[in-house]
Amino acid sequence: MPFAKALTIKDIARRCRVSPATVSRVLNGFAHVRADTRARVKQEIRRVGYRRNGVARSLVLMRTRTLGLVLSDITNPFYAEIARGIEDQATRYGYTTVLCSTDNLPKRQREYIQILLERRVDGLILGSVRLREPEVEALAQGEGFPVVLVNRRLRSSRVDCVVVDNSGGARQLVEHLIRLGHRQIAHIRGPQQFSTGYDRFRGYRDTLRAHGLPYDPRLVVAGAFRYADGRAAAHRLLAGPIRPTAIFAANDLLALGALEALAEAGVRVPQEMAVVGFDDVEPSSYRAIGLTTMSQRIADMARLAVDLLVERIERGRRDPRQIVLPSQLVVRRSCGGASETPQSGDSAGRTSR
């Protein structure tokens, strides 16, 4: 069916031989319109496929029913799932979403936020912020614009956010590896300017120390939350002075890249090296991969982010809310079972296998 020509309320009124005010009352469900007139107007609206002028309506209501969604990397399956969940929940509230992907570039984030504000979105959901974002904090607190952070937090607690317990989740993963007998646990670290990378690294480091294991910076390699970074980092660890028996990657993409590197080097997983990730994106559950990881409850995170934002937009809530969801350990074959205890290293720090 072809798209209908953009008609106006005046066009409908002329066709029905009523006033534009009468058509407006019918459209908005107001009373004081005769039943036969209401039926005639509605029939004409359906016949011509009339659609309201959203721009004009937004000028009257000062709302566009549109939310801006700024994510760091839409090619990451985690953010693709977040975007889908946010779009679904926004639709339930009668909002549409405009999606922007920053590629983790601060300049691009600033440009997108400015564009979305100029487009008069009713609120912003940001999944790309760094730990320090004074402009975002000023927008949310100083100007009172509705802003919710998803999967990221600021050092300040003055802006709404929905995150999982990243530090606690990292602790659970490392403790699981320790229970399996691992003592030389490497970490492919995420960028430290983001709360996800910072909190997961902190959980890794603190858990080693809590269990009497030394923190060795030679077992930590930085990555950028991407598959290629995980692959390169694992190759560096294999070539390093200390060969780990397990790798904790700061997200699933890094872990999947590490698995590729280990396969290329002929290292058996989990017999010679265990690998765990963080996120529980769909590919991690594939039988051929079977990645042990930490579930972020992506659907809950997306739903709650929209709930918080709509609450600010429609109810005018002012007090900041921080929602921290518990993460859940998902054990699969990439870290083996309790009986598969790794051998201790030889004098050079490498395994004797």
C-alpha positions as CSV (number, residue, x, y, z in Angstrom):
1,M,0.0,0.0,0.0
2,P,1.6,3.4,-1.0
3,F,2.2,6.0,1.6
4,A,-0.7,8.5,1.9
5,K,-0.2,12.1,1.0
6,A,0.3,14.3,4.0
7,L,-3.1,15.7,4.7
8,T,-3.9,18.3,7.3
9,I,-6.7,18.6,9.8
10,K,-8.2,21.4,7.6
11,D,-8.3,18.9,4.7
12,I,-10.3,16.4,6.8
13,A,-12.6,19.1,8.1
14,R,-13.4,20.3,4.5
15,R,-14.1,16.8,3.3
16,C,-16.4,16.1,6.3
17,R,-18.0,19.6,6.2
18,V,-17.1,20.3,9.9
19,S,-14.7,22.8,11.6
20,P,-11.0,21.9,12.1
21,A,-11.7,22.2,15.9
22,T,-14.3,19.4,15.6
23,V,-11.7,17.1,13.8
24,S,-9.2,18.0,16.5
25,R,-11.6,17.0,19.3
26,V,-12.3,13.7,17.5
27,L,-8.6,13.0,17.2
28,N,-7.9,13.7,20.8
29,G,-11.0,11.8,22.1
30,F,-12.7,14.8,23.6
31,A,-16.4,14.8,24.3
32,H,-19.0,17.2,23.0
33,V,-19.0,15.8,19.5
34,R,-22.2,14.3,18.1
35,A,-21.9,10.5,17.6
36,D,-22.8,10.6,13.9
37,T,-20.2,13.4,13.3
38,R,-17.6,11.5,15.2
39,A,-18.2,8.4,13.2
40,R,-18.1,10.3,9.9
41,V,-14.8,12.0,10.8
42,K,-13.2,8.7,11.9
43,Q,-14.4,7.0,8.7
44,E,-12.8,9.7,6.6
45,I,-9.5,9.5,8.6
46,R,-9.3,5.8,8.0
47,R,-10.3,6.1,4.3
48,V,-7.5,8.6,3.4
49,G,-4.9,7.2,5.8
50,Y,-4.5,10.5,7.7
51,R,-1.4,10.7,9.9
52,R,-0.9,13.4,12.6
53,N,1.7,16.0,12.0
54,G,4.2,14.9,14.6
55,V,6.3,18.0,14.3
56,A,3.4,20.3,14.9
57,R,2.1,18.2,17.7
58,S,5.5,18.2,19.4
59,L,5.6,22.0,19.3
60,V,2.3,22.1,21.1
61,L,3.0,19.5,23.7
62,M,6.8,20.3,24.0
63,R,7.5,16.6,23.5
64,T,8.7,14.6,20.5
65,R,8.1,11.1,22.0
66,T,11.7,10.4,20.9
67,L,14.6,9.1,23.0
68,G,18.3,9.5,22.0
69,L,20.4,6.3,22.5
70,V,24.2,6.7,22.3
71,L,26.2,3.5,22.5
72,S,29.9,2.9,22.3
73,D,30.1,0.2,19.6
74,I,27.0,-1.2,17.9
75,T,29.2,-4.0,16.3
76,N,29.7,-5.5,19.8
77,P,26.9,-8.1,20.3
78,F,26.4,-6.8,23.8
79,Y,25.4,-3.4,22.6
80,A,23.3,-4.8,19.8
81,E,21.3,-6.7,22.4
82,I,21.1,-3.6,24.7
83,A,19.8,-1.5,21.7
84,R,17.1,-4.1,20.9
85,G,16.0,-4.2,24.5
86,I,15.8,-0.5,24.9
87,E,13.9,-0.1,21.6
88,D,11.4,-2.7,22.7
89,Q,10.8,-1.1,26.1
90,A,10.6,2.4,24.6
91,T,8.0,1.2,22.1
92,R,5.8,-0.1,25.0
93,Y,5.8,3.5,26.4
94,G,5.0,5.0,23.0
95,Y,8.5,6.4,22.3
96,T,10.7,5.9,19.3
97,T,14.5,5.7,19.6
98,V,17.3,7.3,17.6
99,L,20.5,5.3,17.8
100,C,24.0,6.6,17.6
101,S,27.3,4.7,17.8
102,T,30.4,6.6,19.0
103,D,33.1,3.9,18.4
104,N,34.3,5.0,21.9
105,L,35.4,8.4,20.6
106,P,34.6,11.3,23.1
107,K,34.4,13.9,20.3
108,R,31.9,11.8,18.4
109,Q,29.8,11.3,21.6
110,R,29.7,15.1,22.2
111,E,28.7,15.7,18.6
112,Y,25.9,13.1,18.8
113,I,24.5,14.4,22.0
114,Q,24.4,17.9,20.6
115,I,22.6,16.7,17.5
116,L,20.1,14.8,19.5
117,L,19.4,17.8,21.7
118,E,18.9,20.0,18.6
119,R,16.4,17.3,17.4
120,R,14.5,17.9,20.6
121,V,14.6,14.3,22.0
122,D,12.8,14.0,25.3
123,G,15.7,12.2,27.0
124,L,19.0,10.5,26.5
125,I,20.3,7.0,27.3
126,L,24.1,6.9,27.2
127,G,26.1,3.7,27.1
128,S,29.4,5.3,26.0
129,V,30.4,7.6,28.8
130,R,33.8,7.6,30.6
131,L,34.3,7.8,34.3
132,R,34.7,11.5,34.1
133,E,32.1,13.4,32.0
134,P,31.6,16.8,33.4
135,E,29.5,17.9,30.4
136,V,27.1,15.0,30.9
137,E,26.8,15.6,34.6
138,A,26.1,19.3,33.9
139,L,23.4,18.4,31.4
140,A,21.7,16.0,33.8
141,Q,22.1,18.0,37.1
142,G,22.7,21.6,36.1
143,E,20.2,21.8,33.3
144,G,17.9,19.0,34.6
145,F,17.7,17.2,31.2
146,P,16.6,13.6,31.5
147,V,19.7,11.4,31.2
148,V,20.2,7.7,32.1
149,L,23.5,5.8,31.8
150,V,23.4,2.2,30.9
151,N,26.3,-0.3,31.5
152,R,28.5,2.7,32.4
153,R,28.7,4.9,35.5
154,L,30.4,8.1,36.4
155,R,32.7,8.6,39.4
156,S,30.0,10.9,40.6
157,S,26.7,9.3,41.7
158,R,24.6,12.3,40.6
159,V,23.3,10.8,37.3
160,D,20.9,7.9,36.9
161,C,22.6,4.7,35.9
162,V,21.8,1.0,35.5
163,V,24.8,-1.3,35.7
164,V,25.7,-4.7,36.9
165,D,28.1,-5.4,39.8
166,N,31.2,-5.4,37.6
167,S,33.7,-5.6,40.4
168,G,31.7,-8.4,42.2
169,G,31.3,-10.3,38.9
170,A,35.0,-10.2,38.3
171,R,35.6,-11.5,41.8
172,Q,33.3,-14.4,41.2
173,L,35.1,-15.3,38.0
174,V,38.5,-15.2,39.5
175,E,37.4,-17.1,42.6
176,H,35.9,-19.8,40.3
177,L,39.3,-20.1,38.6
178,I,41.1,-20.3,41.9
179,R,38.7,-23.1,43.1
180,L,39.7,-25.0,39.9
181,G,43.4,-24.8,41.0
182,H,44.6,-21.9,38.9
183,R,47.3,-19.7,40.4
184,Q,48.7,-17.9,37.4
185,I,45.6,-16.0,36.1
186,A,46.1,-13.5,33.4
187,H,43.8,-10.6,32.7
188,I,43.0,-8.9,29.4
189,R,42.0,-5.6,30.7
190,G,39.4,-3.2,29.3
191,P,40.1,0.6,28.9
192,Q,40.4,2.1,32.4
193,Q,38.7,5.3,31.5
194,F,35.4,3.3,31.4
195,S,33.8,2.0,34.5
196,T,33.4,-1.4,33.0
197,G,37.1,-1.8,32.4
198,Y,38.1,-0.1,35.6
199,D,35.7,-2.1,37.9
200,R,36.5,-5.5,36.4
201,F,40.2,-4.9,36.7
202,R,39.8,-3.8,40.3
203,G,37.8,-7.0,41.0
204,Y,40.5,-9.1,39.4
205,R,43.4,-7.5,41.3
206,D,41.7,-7.4,44.7
207,T,40.5,-11.0,44.5
208,L,44.1,-12.2,43.8
209,R,45.3,-10.3,46.9
210,A,42.4,-11.5,49.0
211,H,43.4,-15.1,48.3
212,G,47.1,-14.6,48.9
213,L,48.1,-14.6,45.3
214,P,50.6,-11.9,44.0
215,Y,49.4,-9.4,41.5
216,D,51.9,-9.5,38.6
217,P,51.5,-6.7,36.0
218,R,53.2,-9.0,33.5
219,L,50.0,-11.1,33.4
220,V,47.9,-8.0,32.5
221,V,47.5,-6.9,28.9
222,A,45.3,-4.0,27.9
223,G,42.6,-4.3,25.2
224,A,39.8,-2.2,23.8
225,F,36.8,-4.6,24.3
226,R,37.2,-5.9,20.7
227,Y,37.8,-9.3,19.2
228,A,41.1,-8.4,17.6
229,D,42.5,-7.0,20.8
230,G,41.7,-10.2,22.6
231,R,43.5,-12.2,20.0
232,A,46.6,-9.9,20.1
233,A,46.6,-9.9,23.9
234,A,46.5,-13.7,24.1
235,H,49.5,-14.0,21.7
236,R,51.4,-11.5,23.9
237,L,50.6,-13.6,27.0
238,L,51.8,-16.8,25.3
239,A,55.1,-15.1,24.3
240,G,55.6,-13.5,27.7
241,P,57.9,-14.5,30.5
242,I,55.1,-16.0,32.6
243,R,52.7,-18.4,30.9
244,P,49.3,-18.3,32.6
245,T,47.1,-21.3,33.1
246,A,43.9,-19.2,32.8
247,I,42.8,-16.0,31.2
248,F,40.1,-13.7,32.5
249,A,39.1,-11.4,29.6
250,A,37.2,-8.2,30.5
251,N,34.4,-8.9,28.0
252,D,33.2,-11.8,25.8
253,L,34.7,-10.3,22.6
254,L,38.1,-10.2,24.1
255,A,37.6,-13.8,25.4
256,L,36.5,-15.0,21.9
257,G,39.6,-13.3,20.4
258,A,41.8,-15.1,23.0
259,L,40.2,-18.4,22.2
260,E,41.1,-17.8,18.5
261,A,44.7,-17.0,19.4
262,L,45.0,-20.2,21.6
263,A,43.6,-22.3,18.8
264,E,46.2,-20.8,16.4
265,A,49.0,-21.6,18.9
266,G,47.8,-25.2,19.4
267,V,46.9,-24.6,23.0
268,R,44.1,-26.8,24.2
269,V,41.2,-25.2,26.0
270,P,40.5,-25.9,28.9
271,Q,43.1,-28.7,29.3
272,E,46.1,-26.4,29.0
273,M,44.5,-23.0,29.5
274,A,41.2,-21.9,30.8
275,V,39.4,-18.8,29.4
276,V,36.5,-16.8,30.9
277,G,34.8,-13.7,29.7
278,F,32.2,-11.2,30.9
279,D,28.8,-10.3,29.3
280,D,27.2,-13.6,28.2
281,V,26.4,-12.4,24.7
282,E,24.7,-15.0,22.5
283,P,27.7,-16.4,20.6
284,S,29.3,-17.3,24.0
285,S,26.6,-19.9,24.5
286,Y,27.2,-21.7,21.1
287,R,28.1,-25.3,21.6
288,A,31.4,-24.9,19.6
289,I,32.5,-22.1,21.9
290,G,31.0,-22.8,25.3
291,L,32.5,-19.7,27.0
292,T,32.3,-19.5,30.8
293,T,31.3,-15.9,31.5
294,M,29.4,-13.5,33.7
295,S,25.8,-12.8,32.7
296,Q,25.0,-9.1,32.7
297,R,21.2,-9.6,32.5
298,I,21.1,-7.5,29.4
299,A,17.3,-7.5,29.0
300,D,16.8,-6.3,32.6
301,M,19.4,-3.6,32.2
302,A,17.8,-2.3,29.0
303,R,14.3,-2.3,30.5
304,L,15.2,-0.6,33.7
305,A,17.2,2.2,31.8
306,V,14.0,3.1,29.8
307,D,11.9,2.9,33.0
308,L,14.1,5.4,34.8
309,L,14.2,7.7,31.8
310,V,10.4,7.7,31.3
311,E,10.0,8.3,35.0
312,R,12.1,11.4,34.7
313,I,10.4,12.7,31.6
314,E,6.8,12.0,32.5
315,R,6.9,12.4,36.3
316,G,9.6,15.0,36.7
317,R,11.6,12.9,39.2
318,R,14.8,14.9,40.2
319,D,16.7,12.6,42.7
320,P,19.4,10.5,41.1
321,R,19.0,6.7,41.2
322,Q,21.7,4.1,40.9
323,I,20.6,0.6,40.1
324,V,23.3,-2.1,40.5
325,L,22.1,-5.5,39.3
326,P,23.8,-8.7,40.6
327,S,25.8,-10.5,37.9
328,Q,25.4,-14.3,37.5
329,L,28.2,-16.8,36.8
330,V,27.5,-19.0,33.8
331,V,29.9,-22.0,33.8
332,R,30.6,-23.7,30.4
333,R,33.4,-25.8,29.1
334,S,36.0,-23.1,28.4
335,C,37.3,-23.3,32.0
336,G,36.9,-27.1,32.5
337,G,35.6,-28.9,35.6
338,A,37.0,-29.0,39.2
339,S,38.9,-32.2,38.4
340,E,40.9,-30.6,35.7
341,T,43.5,-28.9,38.0
342,P,46.3,-27.1,36.1
343,Q,49.9,-28.1,36.7
344,S,52.0,-25.6,38.5
345,G,54.7,-23.7,36.6
346,D,58.3,-24.7,36.3
347,S,61.2,-22.5,37.4
348,A,60.8,-20.3,34.3
349,G,57.2,-19.6,35.2
350,R,55.9,-21.8,32.3
351,T,53.7,-24.9,32.6
352,S,55.5,-28.2,32.4
353,R,53.1,-29.4,29.7
